[in-house]
Amino acid sequence: MDQYFVVGNPIKQSKSPVIHHLFAEQTKQSLNYDKKLIDDDDFEQAISRFKKANVKGVNVTAPFKERAFNLCDELSEFAAKAGAVNTLIIEEGKIKGDNTDGVGLVNDLLNHQVSLSGQRILILGAGGAAKGVVAPILDHQPSQLIIANRTLKRAQDIANQYPNKAIDVLTFDELANVSVDLIINATSAGLNGQSLPIPPSIITPSVICYDMTYGKELTPFLTFASQAGCEKLIDGLGMLVGQAAQSFYLWRGVMPQVKDVIDKLRAQM
C-alpha cells in the first residue's frame, strides 16, 4: 500500500491524515497517510529516509516549507515563484516540489462566490503563507494586489519575484487610507498572542475578510473584522482541504470533492 506523510513541528494538530483518508475512501484509492513530528535538525535526513523507504509523497508544513524547496530535483511554477514547497512527489528516486496553498485558497474563495478578477486585494503578512498564494491570485488578474507587512523588505522581496506585475508593498502603518475589496490574513498574529496593527477604517461592510487560519470560533482576525463592520467572513478550513485535494491529485491523478470533507471537519470542531 502506498505510504504518504505530513511532517512539521508541531504536527499533533494536523488534520491532514483525516482529510486524505476521507479522500481515499471517496475516490476508492488504496493508501496510508500518517503525520510525523520532525526535529528541527532532522528534516533533510527524514526526507532522505522516506525516499529510501519508497514513500510516495510528503506534505510539508511549518517550519520546513522553505527547506523542502531546497531538496527538490524539480519544481512546479508555483513552487519556484513561492520559494516554498508544501507537497513533495517522490518518483524513481527524484523529488518534485509543488506548492498547493495558493490553489487551495483561490478555489475556496471561488467556492464562496468571491471573484478575484478586477478586484483590489490586500494580503496581510509576507511570510511563507503569503509567498505561496501570490502567483495563483495574480493568475486571476486582480486590478490591484497589495502586500502589507510590519517590515517593508519582506513584502518587497515577494514583489520582486514578479517583475512584470504591479504589486504594491506597504507597512501596516501605511494602510489607513487604503481601499480594497478583499483582505486576506496570511499572518499568525492573534493566534500567537500578537495583535495585528491594522486600522479598522480599511474594513467596511462591503469588504470581504479571509483568514488562512481557522478554529471552532472566529479567529482573532475575523473577530476584529466583524467588530469593524465586515459582513462576509471566511476562515481557512476550505483552503486547508483545498490544498490537500490538490496534493492528492498530484499524487493519485484523481481530484477529490472537497465540500463533504469540509462539512465533516466543521461538524467535528
C-alpha positions as CSV (number, residue, x, y, z in Angstrom):
1,M,0.0,0.0,0.0
2,D,1.4,3.4,-1.0
3,Q,2.6,5.5,2.0
4,Y,2.3,9.2,2.5
5,F,3.2,11.6,5.4
6,V,2.7,15.1,6.6
7,V,5.6,16.4,8.5
8,G,6.1,19.5,10.6
9,N,6.9,20.8,14.1
10,P,4.4,20.9,15.8
11,I,2.3,18.4,13.9
12,K,-0.1,17.0,16.6
13,Q,-2.9,19.4,15.5
14,S,-2.7,18.4,11.8
15,K,-6.0,17.2,10.2
16,S,-4.2,16.1,7.1
17,P,-4.4,12.3,7.8
18,V,-8.2,12.6,8.4
19,I,-8.6,14.6,5.2
20,H,-6.5,12.3,3.0
21,H,-8.2,9.1,4.3
22,L,-11.6,10.7,3.6
23,F,-10.3,11.5,0.1
24,A,-9.1,7.9,-0.4
25,E,-12.4,6.5,0.8
26,Q,-14.3,8.8,-1.6
27,T,-12.1,8.1,-4.6
28,K,-11.6,4.4,-3.8
29,Q,-7.8,4.8,-3.6
30,S,-5.7,2.4,-1.6
31,L,-3.1,4.3,0.5
32,N,-1.9,5.1,4.0
33,Y,-1.3,8.6,5.3
34,D,0.3,9.4,8.7
35,K,1.7,12.5,10.4
36,K,5.2,12.6,11.8
37,L,6.9,15.1,14.1
38,I,10.3,16.1,12.8
39,D,13.0,17.6,14.9
40,D,14.4,20.9,13.6
41,D,17.8,19.4,12.9
42,D,16.5,16.2,11.3
43,F,14.3,17.4,8.4
44,E,16.7,16.7,5.5
45,Q,17.6,13.3,6.9
46,A,14.0,12.4,7.4
47,I,13.1,13.1,3.8
48,S,16.1,11.0,2.7
49,R,14.8,8.2,4.9
50,F,11.4,8.5,3.3
51,K,13.0,8.2,-0.2
52,K,14.8,5.0,0.8
53,A,11.6,3.6,2.3
54,N,9.7,4.2,-1.0
55,V,7.4,6.7,0.5
56,K,5.4,8.2,-2.5
57,G,4.7,11.7,-1.2
58,V,5.0,14.1,1.7
59,N,3.1,17.2,2.7
60,V,5.3,19.7,4.4
61,T,4.1,22.2,7.0
62,A,5.7,24.8,9.2
63,P,8.6,25.4,9.7
64,F,10.0,23.3,6.9
65,K,8.5,24.6,3.6
66,E,11.5,26.7,2.5
67,R,13.9,23.9,3.4
68,A,11.8,21.4,1.4
69,F,12.2,23.8,-1.6
70,N,16.0,23.2,-1.4
71,L,15.7,19.4,-1.5
72,C,13.8,19.3,-4.8
73,D,15.2,18.0,-8.1
74,E,12.3,19.7,-9.9
75,L,9.9,22.5,-9.0
76,S,6.5,23.5,-10.3
77,E,6.0,27.0,-11.4
78,F,4.0,27.9,-8.3
79,A,6.7,26.4,-6.0
80,A,9.5,28.2,-7.9
81,K,7.8,31.5,-7.5
82,A,6.9,31.0,-3.9
83,G,10.3,29.8,-2.8
84,A,8.5,27.3,-0.6
85,V,7.1,23.8,-1.1
86,N,4.3,22.0,0.8
87,T,4.0,18.9,-1.4
88,L,6.7,16.5,-2.3
89,I,6.1,13.9,-5.1
90,I,8.7,11.1,-4.9
91,E,9.2,9.1,-8.1
92,E,12.1,7.0,-9.3
93,G,14.4,8.4,-6.6
94,K,13.6,12.0,-7.6
95,I,11.7,14.7,-5.7
96,K,9.4,17.1,-7.4
97,G,8.2,20.0,-5.3
98,D,4.9,21.8,-5.6
99,N,3.0,24.5,-3.6
100,T,-0.7,23.8,-3.5
101,D,-1.6,26.5,-0.9
102,G,-2.5,29.2,-3.5
103,V,-4.7,26.8,-5.5
104,G,-6.4,25.8,-2.3
105,L,-7.0,29.5,-1.3
106,V,-8.2,30.6,-4.8
107,N,-10.6,27.6,-5.1
108,D,-12.0,28.2,-1.7
109,L,-12.7,31.8,-2.5
110,L,-14.4,30.9,-5.7
111,N,-16.4,28.3,-3.9
112,H,-17.6,31.1,-1.7
113,Q,-18.6,33.1,-4.8
114,V,-15.7,35.6,-4.2
115,S,-14.4,36.9,-7.5
116,L,-10.7,37.8,-7.8
117,S,-10.7,39.2,-11.3
118,G,-10.6,43.0,-11.4
119,Q,-10.7,43.2,-7.6
120,R,-8.4,45.2,-5.2
121,I,-6.8,42.6,-2.9
122,L,-4.8,43.1,0.2
123,I,-2.6,40.4,1.7
124,L,-1.5,40.9,5.3
125,G,1.9,39.4,6.0
126,A,4.9,38.5,3.9
127,G,6.0,35.1,5.3
128,G,5.7,31.7,3.8
129,A,1.9,31.7,3.8
130,A,1.8,34.8,1.7
131,K,4.5,33.7,-0.7
132,G,2.6,30.5,-1.5
133,V,-0.6,32.3,-2.7
134,V,0.6,35.3,-4.7
135,A,1.1,33.5,-8.1
136,P,-2.3,31.9,-8.2
137,I,-4.0,35.1,-7.2
138,L,-2.2,37.0,-9.9
139,D,-3.4,34.4,-12.5
140,H,-6.9,35.7,-11.8
141,Q,-5.9,39.2,-12.8
142,P,-6.9,41.4,-9.9
143,S,-6.9,45.1,-10.6
144,Q,-4.6,45.7,-7.6
145,L,-2.5,43.5,-5.3
146,I,-1.1,45.0,-2.1
147,I,1.2,43.1,0.3
148,A,1.4,44.7,3.7
149,N,3.9,43.7,6.4
150,R,5.4,45.0,9.6
151,T,8.7,45.5,7.7
152,L,8.7,46.5,4.1
153,K,11.7,44.4,2.9
154,R,10.0,41.1,3.2
155,A,7.0,42.3,1.2
156,Q,9.3,43.9,-1.4
157,D,11.2,40.6,-1.7
158,I,7.9,38.9,-2.7
159,A,7.0,41.6,-5.2
160,N,10.5,41.3,-6.7
161,Q,9.6,37.7,-7.8
162,Y,7.0,39.2,-10.2
163,P,8.8,42.0,-12.1
164,N,6.2,42.2,-14.8
165,K,3.3,42.5,-12.3
166,A,2.1,45.7,-10.5
167,I,2.3,44.7,-6.8
168,D,2.2,47.5,-4.2
169,V,4.0,47.0,-0.9
170,L,3.2,48.8,2.3
171,T,3.8,48.7,6.0
172,F,0.9,48.1,8.3
173,D,1.2,51.7,9.4
174,E,0.5,52.9,5.8
175,L,-2.8,51.2,5.4
176,A,-5.1,53.9,6.9
177,N,-6.2,55.3,3.6
178,V,-6.3,52.1,1.6
179,S,-9.5,51.0,-0.1
180,V,-9.8,47.3,-1.1
181,D,-12.4,44.6,-1.9
182,L,-10.8,41.6,-0.2
183,I,-8.4,41.3,2.7
184,I,-6.5,38.0,3.2
185,N,-4.8,37.5,6.5
186,A,-1.6,35.5,5.9
187,T,-0.1,36.2,9.4
188,S,-0.3,34.1,12.5
189,A,-0.9,37.3,14.6
190,G,-3.7,36.8,17.1
191,L,-3.2,33.0,17.3
192,N,0.2,33.6,18.9
193,G,-0.9,36.4,21.1
194,Q,0.3,39.2,18.9
195,S,-2.1,41.9,17.8
196,L,-2.4,42.9,14.1
197,P,-1.8,46.6,14.0
198,I,-4.1,47.4,11.1
199,P,-6.6,50.3,11.1
200,P,-10.3,49.3,11.4
201,S,-11.0,52.0,8.9
202,I,-9.9,49.8,6.0
203,I,-12.7,47.3,6.8
204,T,-16.2,48.3,5.6
205,P,-19.4,46.2,5.3
206,S,-18.6,45.6,1.6
207,V,-15.0,44.3,2.2
208,I,-14.6,40.5,2.3
209,C,-12.2,39.3,5.0
210,Y,-10.5,35.9,4.7
211,D,-8.2,34.3,7.3
212,M,-5.9,31.5,6.3
213,T,-6.3,30.0,9.8
214,Y,-9.4,28.5,11.3
215,G,-10.9,27.4,14.5
216,K,-14.1,26.3,16.2
217,E,-14.8,30.0,16.9
218,L,-14.0,33.1,14.9
219,T,-10.3,33.6,14.6
220,P,-8.9,36.8,16.2
221,F,-8.6,38.5,12.8
222,L,-12.1,37.6,11.8
223,T,-13.4,38.8,15.2
224,F,-11.6,42.1,14.6
225,A,-13.1,42.3,11.2
226,S,-16.6,41.6,12.4
227,Q,-16.3,44.3,15.1
228,A,-15.1,46.7,12.4
229,G,-18.3,46.0,10.4
230,C,-17.3,43.3,7.9
231,E,-20.3,41.2,6.8
232,K,-18.6,38.4,4.9
233,L,-16.1,36.4,7.0
234,I,-14.4,33.3,5.7
235,D,-11.9,31.2,7.6
236,G,-9.2,28.9,6.1
237,L,-10.7,25.5,6.6
238,G,-11.7,25.3,3.0
239,M,-8.2,26.3,2.0
240,L,-6.8,23.5,4.1
241,V,-9.0,20.9,2.4
242,G,-8.5,22.5,-1.0
243,Q,-4.7,22.4,-0.8
244,A,-4.9,18.8,0.4
245,A,-7.1,18.0,-2.6
246,Q,-4.6,19.4,-5.0
247,S,-1.8,17.4,-3.3
248,F,-4.0,14.2,-3.5
249,Y,-4.5,14.9,-7.3
250,L,-0.7,15.3,-7.8
251,W,-0.1,12.0,-6.1
252,R,-3.0,9.9,-7.3
253,G,-4.2,11.6,-10.6
254,V,-7.7,11.8,-9.1
255,M,-9.3,15.1,-7.9
256,P,-11.5,14.5,-4.8
257,Q,-14.6,16.6,-4.0
258,V,-14.0,18.9,-1.1
259,K,-17.4,20.0,0.1
260,D,-18.4,16.8,2.1
261,V,-14.9,16.7,3.7
262,I,-15.1,20.4,4.8
263,D,-18.6,19.7,6.2
264,K,-17.4,16.7,8.2
265,L,-14.4,18.6,9.6
266,R,-16.6,21.5,10.5
267,A,-19.0,19.2,12.3
268,Q,-16.2,17.7,14.4
269,M,-14.8,21.1,15.6
